[in-house]
Amino acid sequence: MPERNQTASSRDPSERHLRSMILEMAPADIAFFKAIIESYDNLATLRTEDPARSHLRLWFAAEAEADINELLAAPKLSIRIIRID
């Protein structure tokens, strides 16, 4: 556990491994995509970022990035990556 006076940047790098990305997809596809994400235990968390534009934020561990990219490239999914954080 980090000491009380440590800043986030001075902590062990293994503690800074959460990534996120903003995705855009057709509203009709969101429920299907959410079901896929939830079917993988602890792969990622999906939240609505901007409902008016159908933008979603996907949170995931850096170690899962390859799995996330493979899932997003699936031919049945029409997903546009807006931003990766």
PDB file of N, CA, C and O in Angstrom:
ATOM      1  N   MET A   1       0.851  -1.188   0.000  1.00  0.00           N
ATOM      2  CA  MET A   1       0.000   0.000   0.000  1.00  0.00           C
ATOM      3  C   MET A   1       0.887   1.238   0.000  1.00  0.00           C
ATOM      4  O   MET A   1       1.853   1.292   0.761  1.00  0.00           O
ATOM      5  N   PRO A   2       0.588   2.237  -0.833  1.00  0.00           N
ATOM      6  CA  PRO A   2       1.426   3.433  -0.875  1.00  0.00           C
ATOM      7  C   PRO A   2       1.311   4.234   0.405  1.00  0.00           C
ATOM      8  O   PRO A   2       0.296   4.207   1.102  1.00  0.00           O
ATOM      9  N   GLU A   3       2.379   4.943   0.685  1.00  0.00           N
ATOM     10  CA  GLU A   3       2.343   5.812   1.853  1.00  0.00           C
ATOM     11  C   GLU A   3       1.353   6.945   1.619  1.00  0.00           C
ATOM     12  O   GLU A   3       1.038   7.288   0.480  1.00  0.00           O
ATOM     13  N   ARG A   4       0.874   7.512   2.702  1.00  0.00           N
ATOM     14  CA  ARG A   4      -0.153   8.541   2.628  1.00  0.00           C
ATOM     15  C   ARG A   4       0.256   9.750   1.800  1.00  0.00           C
ATOM     16  O   ARG A   4      -0.600  10.346   1.146  1.00  0.00           O
ATOM     17  N   ASN A   5       1.520  10.135   1.800  1.00  0.00           N
ATOM     18  CA  ASN A   5       1.958  11.347   1.109  1.00  0.00           C
ATOM     19  C   ASN A   5       2.411  11.097  -0.321  1.00  0.00           C
ATOM     20  O   ASN A   5       2.832  12.037  -0.995  1.00  0.00           O
ATOM     21  N   GLN A   6       2.338   9.872  -0.802  1.00  0.00           N
ATOM     22  CA  GLN A   6       2.744   9.590  -2.171  1.00  0.00           C
ATOM     23  C   GLN A   6       1.702  10.108  -3.154  1.00  0.00           C
ATOM     24  O   GLN A   6       0.500  10.017  -2.909  1.00  0.00           O
ATOM     25  N   THR A   7       2.176  10.646  -4.258  1.00  0.00           N
ATOM     26  CA  THR A   7       1.257  11.070  -5.318  1.00  0.00           C
ATOM     27  C   THR A   7       1.052   9.907  -6.270  1.00  0.00           C
ATOM     28  O   THR A   7       1.799   8.929  -6.236  1.00  0.00           O
ATOM     29  N   ALA A   8       0.053  10.012  -7.109  1.00  0.00           N
ATOM     30  CA  ALA A   8      -0.234   8.940  -8.062  1.00  0.00           C
ATOM     31  C   ALA A   8       0.957   8.680  -8.977  1.00  0.00           C
ATOM     32  O   ALA A   8       1.222   7.529  -9.323  1.00  0.00           O
ATOM     33  N   SER A   9       1.679   9.726  -9.375  1.00  0.00           N
ATOM     34  CA  SER A   9       2.799   9.541 -10.291  1.00  0.00           C
ATOM     35  C   SER A   9       4.000   8.889  -9.626  1.00  0.00           C
ATOM     36  O   SER A   9       4.854   8.342 -10.324  1.00  0.00           O
ATOM     37  N   SER A  10       4.096   8.925  -8.299  1.00  0.00           N
ATOM     38  CA  SER A  10       5.237   8.322  -7.622  1.00  0.00           C
ATOM     39  C   SER A  10       4.945   6.906  -7.146  1.00  0.00           C
ATOM     40  O   SER A  10       5.822   6.261  -6.571  1.00  0.00           O
ATOM     41  N   ARG A  11       3.744   6.412  -7.370  1.00  0.00           N
ATOM     42  CA  ARG A  11       3.395   5.053  -6.980  1.00  0.00           C
ATOM     43  C   ARG A  11       4.006   4.045  -7.942  1.00  0.00           C
ATOM     44  O   ARG A  11       4.492   4.391  -9.018  1.00  0.00           O
ATOM     45  N   ASP A  12       3.966   2.812  -7.525  1.00  0.00           N
ATOM     46  CA  ASP A  12       4.436   1.706  -8.346  1.00  0.00           C
ATOM     47  C   ASP A  12       3.660   1.684  -9.664  1.00  0.00           C
ATOM     48  O   ASP A  12       2.435   1.798  -9.635  1.00  0.00           O
ATOM     49  N   PRO A  13       4.321   1.543 -10.825  1.00  0.00           N
ATOM     50  CA  PRO A  13       3.620   1.547 -12.122  1.00  0.00           C
ATOM     51  C   PRO A  13       2.545   0.477 -12.233  1.00  0.00           C
ATOM     52  O   PRO A  13       1.590   0.655 -12.989  1.00  0.00           O
ATOM     53  N   SER A  14       2.666  -0.613 -11.515  1.00  0.00           N
ATOM     54  CA  SER A  14       1.661  -1.671 -11.597  1.00  0.00           C
ATOM     55  C   SER A  14       0.306  -1.210 -11.061  1.00  0.00           C
ATOM     56  O   SER A  14      -0.714  -1.841 -11.338  1.00  0.00           O
ATOM     57  N   GLU A  15       0.287  -0.128 -10.305  1.00  0.00           N
ATOM     58  CA  GLU A  15      -0.970   0.404  -9.777  1.00  0.00           C
ATOM     59  C   GLU A  15      -1.667   1.312 -10.782  1.00  0.00           C
ATOM     60  O   GLU A  15      -2.817   1.691 -10.562  1.00  0.00           O
ATOM     61  N   ARG A  16      -1.002   1.674 -11.884  1.00  0.00           N
ATOM     62  CA  ARG A  16      -1.569   2.587 -12.874  1.00  0.00           C
ATOM     63  C   ARG A  16      -1.832   1.842 -14.168  1.00  0.00           C
ATOM     64  O   ARG A  16      -1.257   2.182 -15.202  1.00  0.00           O
ATOM     65  N   HIS A  17      -2.670   0.857 -14.134  1.00  0.00           N
ATOM     66  CA  HIS A  17      -2.851   0.032 -15.309  1.00  0.00           C
ATOM     67  C   HIS A  17      -4.280   0.021 -15.853  1.00  0.00           C
ATOM     68  O   HIS A  17      -4.615  -0.825 -16.681  1.00  0.00           O
ATOM     69  N   LEU A  18      -5.109   0.930 -15.408  1.00  0.00           N
ATOM     70  CA  LEU A  18      -6.480   0.991 -15.910  1.00  0.00           C
ATOM     71  C   LEU A  18      -6.527   1.863 -17.153  1.00  0.00           C
ATOM     72  O   LEU A  18      -6.034   2.991 -17.145  1.00  0.00           O
ATOM     73  N   ARG A  19      -7.116   1.348 -18.216  1.00  0.00           N
ATOM     74  CA  ARG A  19      -7.228   2.063 -19.484  1.00  0.00           C
ATOM     75  C   ARG A  19      -8.701   2.279 -19.798  1.00  0.00           C
ATOM     76  O   ARG A  19      -9.572   1.626 -19.224  1.00  0.00           O
ATOM     77  N   SER A  20      -8.966   3.188 -20.701  1.00  0.00           N
ATOM     78  CA  SER A  20     -10.339   3.372 -21.156  1.00  0.00           C
ATOM     79  C   SER A  20     -10.328   3.843 -22.601  1.00  0.00           C
ATOM     80  O   SER A  20      -9.323   4.345 -23.105  1.00  0.00           O
ATOM     81  N   MET A  21     -11.459   3.669 -23.249  1.00  0.00           N
ATOM     82  CA  MET A  21     -11.633   4.182 -24.595  1.00  0.00           C
ATOM     83  C   MET A  21     -13.079   4.582 -24.799  1.00  0.00           C
ATOM     84  O   MET A  21     -13.992   4.015 -24.198  1.00  0.00           O
ATOM     85  N   ILE A  22     -13.271   5.567 -25.657  1.00  0.00           N
ATOM     86  CA  ILE A  22     -14.608   6.014 -26.027  1.00  0.00           C
ATOM     87  C   ILE A  22     -14.955   5.343 -27.352  1.00  0.00           C
ATOM     88  O   ILE A  22     -14.181   5.389 -28.308  1.00  0.00           O
ATOM     89  N   LEU A  23     -16.124   4.723 -27.393  1.00  0.00           N
ATOM     90  CA  LEU A  23     -16.590   4.015 -28.574  1.00  0.00           C
ATOM     91  C   LEU A  23     -17.889   4.630 -29.067  1.00  0.00           C
ATOM     92  O   LEU A  23     -18.634   5.237 -28.297  1.00  0.00           O
ATOM     93  N   GLU A  24     -18.149   4.468 -30.343  1.00  0.00           N
ATOM     94  CA  GLU A  24     -19.418   4.901 -30.923  1.00  0.00           C
ATOM     95  C   GLU A  24     -19.990   3.725 -31.710  1.00  0.00           C
ATOM     96  O   GLU A  24     -19.279   3.055 -32.459  1.00  0.00           O
ATOM     97  N   MET A  25     -21.283   3.490 -31.525  1.00  0.00           N
ATOM     98  CA  MET A  25     -21.951   2.420 -32.271  1.00  0.00           C
ATOM     99  C   MET A  25     -23.423   2.761 -32.416  1.00  0.00           C
ATOM    100  O   MET A  25     -23.942   3.648 -31.739  1.00  0.00           O
ATOM    101  N   ALA A  26     -24.072   2.053 -33.294  1.00  0.00           N
ATOM    102  CA  ALA A  26     -25.509   2.272 -33.496  1.00  0.00           C
ATOM    103  C   ALA A  26     -26.253   1.933 -32.204  1.00  0.00           C
ATOM    104  O   ALA A  26     -25.929   0.948 -31.541  1.00  0.00           O
ATOM    105  N   PRO A  27     -27.239   2.740 -31.850  1.00  0.00           N
ATOM    106  CA  PRO A  27     -27.997   2.471 -30.624  1.00  0.00           C
ATOM    107  C   PRO A  27     -28.559   1.053 -30.559  1.00  0.00           C
ATOM    108  O   PRO A  27     -28.621   0.462 -29.481  1.00  0.00           O
ATOM    109  N   ALA A  28     -28.966   0.508 -31.691  1.00  0.00           N
ATOM    110  CA  ALA A  28     -29.532  -0.847 -31.717  1.00  0.00           C
ATOM    111  C   ALA A  28     -28.500  -1.917 -31.364  1.00  0.00           C
ATOM    112  O   ALA A  28     -28.875  -3.028 -30.990  1.00  0.00           O
ATOM    113  N   ASP A  29     -27.204  -1.603 -31.475  1.00  0.00           N
ATOM    114  CA  ASP A  29     -26.150  -2.573 -31.192  1.00  0.00           C
ATOM    115  C   ASP A  29     -25.633  -2.513 -29.760  1.00  0.00           C
ATOM    116  O   ASP A  29     -24.890  -3.401 -29.342  1.00  0.00           O
ATOM    117  N   ILE A  30     -26.001  -1.507 -29.012  1.00  0.00           N
ATOM    118  CA  ILE A  30     -25.434  -1.302 -27.675  1.00  0.00           C
ATOM    119  C   ILE A  30     -25.776  -2.446 -26.732  1.00  0.00           C
ATOM    120  O   ILE A  30     -24.888  -2.938 -26.035  1.00  0.00           O
ATOM    121  N   ALA A  31     -27.014  -2.880 -26.684  1.00  0.00           N
ATOM    122  CA  ALA A  31     -27.401  -3.961 -25.769  1.00  0.00           C
ATOM    123  C   ALA A  31     -26.651  -5.255 -26.096  1.00  0.00           C
ATOM    124  O   ALA A  31     -26.221  -5.974 -25.195  1.00  0.00           O
ATOM    125  N   PHE A  32     -26.499  -5.543 -27.387  1.00  0.00           N
ATOM    126  CA  PHE A  32     -25.759  -6.735 -27.805  1.00  0.00           C
ATOM    127  C   PHE A  32     -24.298  -6.643 -27.363  1.00  0.00           C
ATOM    128  O   PHE A  32     -23.747  -7.609 -26.835  1.00  0.00           O
ATOM    129  N   PHE A  33     -23.673  -5.490 -27.576  1.00  0.00           N
ATOM    130  CA  PHE A  33     -22.280  -5.305 -27.188  1.00  0.00           C
ATOM    131  C   PHE A  33     -22.121  -5.404 -25.675  1.00  0.00           C
ATOM    132  O   PHE A  33     -21.172  -6.017 -25.186  1.00  0.00           O
ATOM    133  N   LYS A  34     -23.045  -4.805 -24.937  1.00  0.00           N
ATOM    134  CA  LYS A  34     -22.987  -4.881 -23.470  1.00  0.00           C
ATOM    135  C   LYS A  34     -23.090  -6.332 -23.009  1.00  0.00           C
ATOM    136  O   LYS A  34     -22.385  -6.731 -22.082  1.00  0.00           O
ATOM    137  N   ALA A  35     -23.947  -7.120 -23.631  1.00  0.00           N
ATOM    138  CA  ALA A  35     -24.082  -8.532 -23.277  1.00  0.00           C
ATOM    139  C   ALA A  35     -22.786  -9.288 -23.543  1.00  0.00           C
ATOM    140  O   ALA A  35     -22.405 -10.159 -22.761  1.00  0.00           O
ATOM    141  N   ILE A  36     -22.114  -8.966 -24.629  1.00  0.00           N
ATOM    142  CA  ILE A  36     -20.832  -9.617 -24.923  1.00  0.00           C
ATOM    143  C   ILE A  36     -19.795  -9.255 -23.863  1.00  0.00           C
ATOM    144  O   ILE A  36     -19.114 -10.132 -23.333  1.00  0.00           O
ATOM    145  N   ILE A  37     -19.674  -7.975 -23.559  1.00  0.00           N
ATOM    146  CA  ILE A  37     -18.699  -7.527 -22.555  1.00  0.00           C
ATOM    147  C   ILE A  37     -18.973  -8.189 -21.212  1.00  0.00           C
ATOM    148  O   ILE A  37     -18.045  -8.653 -20.549  1.00  0.00           O
ATOM    149  N   GLU A  38     -20.237  -8.236 -20.807  1.00  0.00           N
ATOM    150  CA  GLU A  38     -20.581  -8.813 -19.507  1.00  0.00           C
ATOM    151  C   GLU A  38     -20.413 -10.332 -19.475  1.00  0.00           C
ATOM    152  O   GLU A  38     -20.320 -10.914 -18.394  1.00  0.00           O
ATOM    153  N   SER A  39     -20.371 -10.983 -20.638  1.00  0.00           N
ATOM    154  CA  SER A  39     -20.210 -12.436 -20.655  1.00  0.00           C
ATOM    155  C   SER A  39     -18.783 -12.856 -20.314  1.00  0.00           C
ATOM    156  O   SER A  39     -18.554 -14.013 -19.963  1.00  0.00           O
ATOM    157  N   TYR A  40     -17.836 -11.953 -20.409  1.00  0.00           N
ATOM    158  CA  TYR A  40     -16.443 -12.212 -20.024  1.00  0.00           C
ATOM    159  C   TYR A  40     -16.231 -11.652 -18.622  1.00  0.00           C
ATOM    160  O   TYR A  40     -16.209 -10.435 -18.434  1.00  0.00           O
ATOM    161  N   ASP A  41     -16.078 -12.524 -17.649  1.00  0.00           N
ATOM    162  CA  ASP A  41     -15.883 -12.068 -16.269  1.00  0.00           C
ATOM    163  C   ASP A  41     -14.648 -11.183 -16.147  1.00  0.00           C
ATOM    164  O   ASP A  41     -13.548 -11.575 -16.537  1.00  0.00           O
ATOM    165  N   ASN A  42     -14.839 -10.011 -15.612  1.00  0.00           N
ATOM    166  CA  ASN A  42     -13.754  -9.070 -15.303  1.00  0.00           C
ATOM    167  C   ASN A  42     -12.950  -8.606 -16.513  1.00  0.00           C
ATOM    168  O   ASN A  42     -11.809  -8.173 -16.352  1.00  0.00           O
ATOM    169  N   LEU A  43     -13.505  -8.684 -17.708  1.00  0.00           N
ATOM    170  CA  LEU A  43     -12.776  -8.199 -18.881  1.00  0.00           C
ATOM    171  C   LEU A  43     -12.819  -6.678 -18.951  1.00  0.00           C
ATOM    172  O   LEU A  43     -11.789  -6.031 -19.142  1.00  0.00           O
ATOM    173  N   ALA A  44     -14.015  -6.108 -18.797  1.00  0.00           N
ATOM    174  CA  ALA A  44     -14.162  -4.662 -18.935  1.00  0.00           C
ATOM    175  C   ALA A  44     -15.479  -4.215 -18.310  1.00  0.00           C
ATOM    176  O   ALA A  44     -16.347  -5.023 -17.979  1.00  0.00           O
ATOM    177  N   THR A  45     -15.593  -2.918 -18.164  1.00  0.00           N
ATOM    178  CA  THR A  45     -16.825  -2.293 -17.689  1.00  0.00           C
ATOM    179  C   THR A  45     -17.259  -1.295 -18.750  1.00  0.00           C
ATOM    180  O   THR A  45     -16.440  -0.542 -19.278  1.00  0.00           O
ATOM    181  N   LEU A  46     -18.528  -1.291 -19.056  1.00  0.00           N
ATOM    182  CA  LEU A  46     -19.067  -0.416 -20.088  1.00  0.00           C
ATOM    183  C   LEU A  46     -20.020   0.589 -19.455  1.00  0.00           C
ATOM    184  O   LEU A  46     -20.897   0.221 -18.673  1.00  0.00           O
ATOM    185  N   ARG A  47     -19.840   1.851 -19.798  1.00  0.00           N
ATOM    186  CA  ARG A  47     -20.705   2.927 -19.298  1.00  0.00           C
ATOM    187  C   ARG A  47     -21.075   3.860 -20.443  1.00  0.00           C
ATOM    188  O   ARG A  47     -20.331   3.985 -21.416  1.00  0.00           O
ATOM    189  N   THR A  48     -22.209   4.503 -20.325  1.00  0.00           N
ATOM    190  CA  THR A  48     -22.625   5.496 -21.322  1.00  0.00           C
ATOM    191  C   THR A  48     -21.868   6.788 -21.066  1.00  0.00           C
ATOM    192  O   THR A  48     -21.894   7.321 -19.957  1.00  0.00           O
ATOM    193  N   GLU A  49     -21.198   7.289 -22.090  1.00  0.00           N
ATOM    194  CA  GLU A  49     -20.445   8.538 -21.988  1.00  0.00           C
ATOM    195  C   GLU A  49     -21.303   9.709 -22.483  1.00  0.00           C
ATOM    196  O   GLU A  49     -21.382  10.743 -21.821  1.00  0.00           O
ATOM    197  N   ASP A  50     -21.943   9.546 -23.645  1.00  0.00           N
ATOM    198  CA  ASP A  50     -22.781  10.589 -24.232  1.00  0.00           C
ATOM    199  C   ASP A  50     -23.945   9.906 -24.951  1.00  0.00           C
ATOM    200  O   ASP A  50     -23.802   9.492 -26.101  1.00  0.00           O
ATOM    201  N   PRO A  51     -25.091   9.786 -24.285  1.00  0.00           N
ATOM    202  CA  PRO A  51     -26.210   9.062 -24.887  1.00  0.00           C
ATOM    203  C   PRO A  51     -26.721   9.686 -26.184  1.00  0.00           C
ATOM    204  O   PRO A  51     -27.196   8.964 -27.060  1.00  0.00           O
ATOM    205  N   ALA A  52     -26.637  10.978 -26.324  1.00  0.00           N
ATOM    206  CA  ALA A  52     -27.134  11.640 -27.532  1.00  0.00           C
ATOM    207  C   ALA A  52     -26.338  11.231 -28.773  1.00  0.00           C
ATOM    208  O   ALA A  52     -26.879  11.213 -29.879  1.00  0.00           O
ATOM    209  N   ARG A  53     -25.065  10.904 -28.594  1.00  0.00           N
ATOM    210  CA  ARG A  53     -24.211  10.519 -29.722  1.00  0.00           C
ATOM    211  C   ARG A  53     -23.923   9.020 -29.760  1.00  0.00           C
ATOM    212  O   ARG A  53     -23.164   8.556 -30.610  1.00  0.00           O
ATOM    213  N   SER A  54     -24.524   8.261 -28.844  1.00  0.00           N
ATOM    214  CA  SER A  54     -24.261   6.826 -28.712  1.00  0.00           C
ATOM    215  C   SER A  54     -22.782   6.548 -28.452  1.00  0.00           C
ATOM    216  O   SER A  54     -22.203   5.612 -29.004  1.00  0.00           O
ATOM    217  N   HIS A  55     -22.184   7.383 -27.597  1.00  0.00           N
ATOM    218  CA  HIS A  55     -20.798   7.189 -27.198  1.00  0.00           C
ATOM    219  C   HIS A  55     -20.769   6.431 -25.874  1.00  0.00           C
ATOM    220  O   HIS A  55     -21.498   6.754 -24.936  1.00  0.00           O
ATOM    221  N   LEU A  56     -19.918   5.426 -25.822  1.00  0.00           N
ATOM    222  CA  LEU A  56     -19.766   4.596 -24.635  1.00  0.00           C
ATOM    223  C   LEU A  56     -18.319   4.657 -24.175  1.00  0.00           C
ATOM    224  O   LEU A  56     -17.416   4.848 -24.989  1.00  0.00           O
ATOM    225  N   ARG A  57     -18.092   4.497 -22.880  1.00  0.00           N
ATOM    226  CA  ARG A  57     -16.726   4.401 -22.362  1.00  0.00           C
ATOM    227  C   ARG A  57     -16.521   2.982 -21.885  1.00  0.00           C
ATOM    228  O   ARG A  57     -17.318   2.441 -21.118  1.00  0.00           O
ATOM    229  N   LEU A  58     -15.441   2.389 -22.352  1.00  0.00           N
ATOM    230  CA  LEU A  58     -15.068   1.038 -21.983  1.00  0.00           C
ATOM    231  C   LEU A  58     -13.835   1.127 -21.095  1.00  0.00           C
ATOM    232  O   LEU A  58     -12.802   1.639 -21.527  1.00  0.00           O
ATOM    233  N   TRP A  59     -13.927   0.638 -19.861  1.00  0.00           N
ATOM    234  CA  TRP A  59     -12.813   0.612 -18.909  1.00  0.00           C
ATOM    235  C   TRP A  59     -12.277  -0.808 -18.858  1.00  0.00           C
ATOM    236  O   TRP A  59     -13.052  -1.764 -18.821  1.00  0.00           O
ATOM    237  N   PHE A  60     -10.942  -0.956 -18.855  1.00  0.00           N
ATOM    238  CA  PHE A  60     -10.341  -2.288 -18.832  1.00  0.00           C
ATOM    239  C   PHE A  60      -8.910  -2.205 -18.313  1.00  0.00           C
ATOM    240  O   PHE A  60      -8.286  -1.144 -18.335  1.00  0.00           O
ATOM    241  N   ALA A  61      -8.404  -3.339 -17.849  1.00  0.00           N
ATOM    242  CA  ALA A  61      -7.023  -3.420 -17.398  1.00  0.00           C
ATOM    243  C   ALA A  61      -6.104  -3.420 -18.613  1.00  0.00           C
ATOM    244  O   ALA A  61      -6.450  -3.981 -19.653  1.00  0.00           O
ATOM    245  N   ALA A  62      -4.952  -2.806 -18.491  1.00  0.00           N
ATOM    246  CA  ALA A  62      -3.997  -2.752 -19.594  1.00  0.00           C
ATOM    247  C   ALA A  62      -3.650  -4.152 -20.086  1.00  0.00           C
ATOM    248  O   ALA A  62      -3.407  -4.347 -21.277  1.00  0.00           O
ATOM    249  N   GLU A  63      -3.626  -5.112 -19.195  1.00  0.00           N
ATOM    250  CA  GLU A  63      -3.297  -6.492 -19.559  1.00  0.00           C
ATOM    251  C   GLU A  63      -4.348  -7.101 -20.485  1.00  0.00           C
ATOM    252  O   GLU A  63      -4.067  -8.077 -21.180  1.00  0.00           O
ATOM    253  N   ALA A  64      -5.546  -6.541 -20.499  1.00  0.00           N
ATOM    254  CA  ALA A  64      -6.637  -7.065 -21.328  1.00  0.00           C
ATOM    255  C   ALA A  64      -6.751  -6.355 -22.674  1.00  0.00           C
ATOM    256  O   ALA A  64      -7.672  -6.634 -23.442  1.00  0.00           O
ATOM    257  N   GLU A  65      -5.832  -5.445 -22.968  1.00  0.00           N
ATOM    258  CA  GLU A  65      -5.952  -4.632 -24.177  1.00  0.00           C
ATOM    259  C   GLU A  65      -5.979  -5.477 -25.459  1.00  0.00           C
ATOM    260  O   GLU A  65      -6.746  -5.172 -26.372  1.00  0.00           O
ATOM    261  N   ALA A  66      -5.175  -6.507 -25.543  1.00  0.00           N
ATOM    262  CA  ALA A  66      -5.175  -7.359 -26.744  1.00  0.00           C
ATOM    263  C   ALA A  66      -6.531  -8.038 -26.924  1.00  0.00           C
ATOM    264  O   ALA A  66      -7.045  -8.114 -28.041  1.00  0.00           O
ATOM    265  N   ASP A  67      -7.111  -8.529 -25.829  1.00  0.00           N
ATOM    266  CA  ASP A  67      -8.432  -9.158 -25.898  1.00  0.00           C
ATOM    267  C   ASP A  67      -9.499  -8.152 -26.308  1.00  0.00           C
ATOM    268  O   ASP A  67     -10.385  -8.467 -27.103  1.00  0.00           O
ATOM    269  N   ILE A  68      -9.412  -6.948 -25.766  1.00  0.00           N
ATOM    270  CA  ILE A  68     -10.372  -5.890 -26.116  1.00  0.00           C
ATOM    271  C   ILE A  68     -10.270  -5.562 -27.603  1.00  0.00           C
ATOM    272  O   ILE A  68     -11.289  -5.474 -28.288  1.00  0.00           O
ATOM    273  N   ASN A  69      -9.061  -5.382 -28.103  1.00  0.00           N
ATOM    274  CA  ASN A  69      -8.874  -5.051 -29.519  1.00  0.00           C
ATOM    275  C   ASN A  69      -9.390  -6.158 -30.430  1.00  0.00           C
ATOM    276  O   ASN A  69      -9.968  -5.883 -31.482  1.00  0.00           O
ATOM    277  N   GLU A  70      -9.183  -7.399 -30.030  1.00  0.00           N
ATOM    278  CA  GLU A  70      -9.691  -8.524 -30.820  1.00  0.00           C
ATOM    279  C   GLU A  70     -11.220  -8.516 -30.850  1.00  0.00           C
ATOM    280  O   GLU A  70     -11.829  -8.752 -31.893  1.00  0.00           O
ATOM    281  N   LEU A  71     -11.821  -8.248 -29.718  1.00  0.00           N
ATOM    282  CA  LEU A  71     -13.279  -8.189 -29.631  1.00  0.00           C
ATOM    283  C   LEU A  71     -13.831  -7.047 -30.483  1.00  0.00           C
ATOM    284  O   LEU A  71     -14.825  -7.225 -31.188  1.00  0.00           O
ATOM    285  N   LEU A  72     -13.197  -5.882 -30.425  1.00  0.00           N
ATOM    286  CA  LEU A  72     -13.670  -4.723 -31.191  1.00  0.00           C
ATOM    287  C   LEU A  72     -13.518  -4.924 -32.697  1.00  0.00           C
ATOM    288  O   LEU A  72     -14.219  -4.283 -33.481  1.00  0.00           O
ATOM    289  N   ALA A  73     -12.624  -5.794 -33.099  1.00  0.00           N
ATOM    290  CA  ALA A  73     -12.408  -6.051 -34.523  1.00  0.00           C
ATOM    291  C   ALA A  73     -13.343  -7.126 -35.078  1.00  0.00           C
ATOM    292  O   ALA A  73     -13.284  -7.439 -36.267  1.00  0.00           O
ATOM    293  N   ALA A  74     -14.197  -7.689 -34.239  1.00  0.00           N
ATOM    294  CA  ALA A  74     -15.117  -8.743 -34.691  1.00  0.00           C
ATOM    295  C   ALA A  74     -15.971  -8.230 -35.840  1.00  0.00           C
ATOM    296  O   ALA A  74     -16.494  -7.118 -35.774  1.00  0.00           O
ATOM    297  N   PRO A  75     -16.119  -9.029 -36.891  1.00  0.00           N
ATOM    298  CA  PRO A  75     -16.845  -8.560 -38.077  1.00  0.00           C
ATOM    299  C   PRO A  75     -18.319  -8.231 -37.844  1.00  0.00           C
ATOM    300  O   PRO A  75     -18.887  -7.419 -38.573  1.00  0.00           O
ATOM    301  N   LYS A  76     -18.939  -8.839 -36.855  1.00  0.00           N
ATOM    302  CA  LYS A  76     -20.368  -8.567 -36.612  1.00  0.00           C
ATOM    303  C   LYS A  76     -20.598  -7.267 -35.854  1.00  0.00           C
ATOM    304  O   LYS A  76     -21.739  -6.827 -35.718  1.00  0.00           O
ATOM    305  N   LEU A  77     -19.543  -6.656 -35.365  1.00  0.00           N
ATOM    306  CA  LEU A  77     -19.673  -5.420 -34.602  1.00  0.00           C
ATOM    307  C   LEU A  77     -19.216  -4.238 -35.443  1.00  0.00           C
ATOM    308  O   LEU A  77     -18.122  -4.254 -36.006  1.00  0.00           O
ATOM    309  N   SER A  78     -20.044  -3.228 -35.524  1.00  0.00           N
ATOM    310  CA  SER A  78     -19.684  -1.998 -36.228  1.00  0.00           C
ATOM    311  C   SER A  78     -19.431  -0.925 -35.176  1.00  0.00           C
ATOM    312  O   SER A  78     -20.332  -0.188 -34.776  1.00  0.00           O
ATOM    313  N   ILE A  79     -18.179  -0.864 -34.744  1.00  0.00           N
ATOM    314  CA  ILE A  79     -17.791   0.030 -33.651  1.00  0.00           C
ATOM    315  C   ILE A  79     -16.721   0.986 -34.142  1.00  0.00           C
ATOM    316  O   ILE A  79     -15.765   0.577 -34.800  1.00  0.00           O
ATOM    317  N   ARG A  80     -16.882   2.236 -33.826  1.00  0.00           N
ATOM    318  CA  ARG A  80     -15.859   3.235 -34.146  1.00  0.00           C
ATOM    319  C   ARG A  80     -15.176   3.662 -32.858  1.00  0.00           C
ATOM    320  O   ARG A  80     -15.849   4.058 -31.906  1.00  0.00           O
ATOM    321  N   ILE A  81     -13.877   3.589 -32.811  1.00  0.00           N
ATOM    322  CA  ILE A  81     -13.122   4.048 -31.641  1.00  0.00           C
ATOM    323  C   ILE A  81     -12.913   5.552 -31.783  1.00  0.00           C
ATOM    324  O   ILE A  81     -12.300   6.017 -32.745  1.00  0.00           O
ATOM    325  N   ILE A  82     -13.424   6.298 -30.824  1.00  0.00           N
ATOM    326  CA  ILE A  82     -13.330   7.752 -30.843  1.00  0.00           C
ATOM    327  C   ILE A  82     -12.023   8.208 -30.200  1.00  0.00           C
ATOM    328  O   ILE A  82     -11.324   9.068 -30.737  1.00  0.00           O
ATOM    329  N   ARG A  83     -11.699   7.626 -29.045  1.00  0.00           N
ATOM    330  CA  ARG A  83     -10.510   8.055 -28.293  1.00  0.00           C
ATOM    331  C   ARG A  83     -10.051   6.932 -27.381  1.00  0.00           C
ATOM    332  O   ARG A  83     -10.873   6.198 -26.833  1.00  0.00           O
ATOM    333  N   ILE A  84      -8.750   6.797 -27.218  1.00  0.00           N
ATOM    334  CA  ILE A  84      -8.171   5.843 -26.269  1.00  0.00           C
ATOM    335  C   ILE A  84      -7.425   6.644 -25.211  1.00  0.00           C
ATOM    336  O   ILE A  84      -6.581   7.483 -25.524  1.00  0.00           O
ATOM    337  N   ASP A  85      -7.751   6.370 -23.966  1.00  0.00           N
ATOM    338  CA  ASP A  85      -7.090   7.071 -22.839  1.00  0.00           C
ATOM    339  C   ASP A  85      -6.155   6.123 -22.124  1.00  0.00           C
ATOM    340  O   ASP A  85      -5.506   6.512 -21.153  1.00  0.00           O
TER     341      ASP A  85
END
